[in-house]
Amino acid sequence: MGENLWVHFVASMSVVLNGYALAIIVGVPLGMAMAFLPIIDCLFGPLIMILRPVPPPAWIPLAILWFGIGLSGKVFVVFIAAVVPCLLNAYLGVKETPQKMLDTARMLGAGRWTVFREVVIPSALPILLTGMRIALGNAWATPVAAELVVSTAGFGFLIISGYRNFEVSVMAAAMFPIALIGATMNIGFLMLEKYLGGCPRIENLLRISRIWSDFPLILVKYNKYSSQIMKKLTSNLLSLATAPILGQPPSTLAA
């Protein structure tokens, strides 16, 4: 039983990792591009809004028709389940970047790529990581549903085999690792979020972004004080220059 359980674990995990990695590779860059470039949003936004309400298990029959009962069909279903949270949270994270930070970075001469790298990504990172964690949970739950329908290995296949043979112990032996592995992945991702949230580079980028956001106020105050100083200095210089002509002390004219 232990050896068979390991075979089913490898089968399910290979589906999850392949589909999840593909969802991150496609969903995160596409979501950021849609939020940062209006033309990309116009091209892909309507299609995503139409397909998003379709539940991932509804794609299982089409995946079987297109890819068969092998690994590719299950990876496709996992990709559909995981790509939506990655894409939407990447889009939201970029859109939630404060406009004041973007304007300040451009005012300081930063180009579009520099603004995206130094301002947008650090600002969007917390929301992006949350979406990736949600996508990981979806990715782990989906192959089990796919394996219940058609599969030759995996935890879902083990559960349906126990059901057909009236073996409750087999079903329980498959359900317990599903819950344990899912909780472990969630805790690991939370630790990753905490580590990246305390990363010195990310903290420095966020600190620089906050300084940039306050820079216009500092500049306005500096210009105000500098204009007052220059005005006073000019007045004193004029008083010194005209005092011998008018026959009055410089202090009287300055007053």
Secondary structure, 3 states (H helix, E strand, C coil): CHHHHHHHHHHHHHHHHHHHHHHHHHHHHHHHHHHHCHHHHHHHHHHHHHHCCCCHHHHHHHHHHHHCCCHHHHHHHHHHHHHHHHHHHHHHHHHCCCHHHHHHHHHCCCCHHHHHHHHHHHHHHHHHHHHHHHHHHHHHHHHHHHHHHCCCCCHHHHHHHHHHCCCHHHHHHHHHHHHHHHHHHHHHHHHHHHHHHCCHHHHHHHHHHHHHHHHHHHHHHHHHHHHHHHHHHHHHHHHHHHHHHHCCCHHHHHC
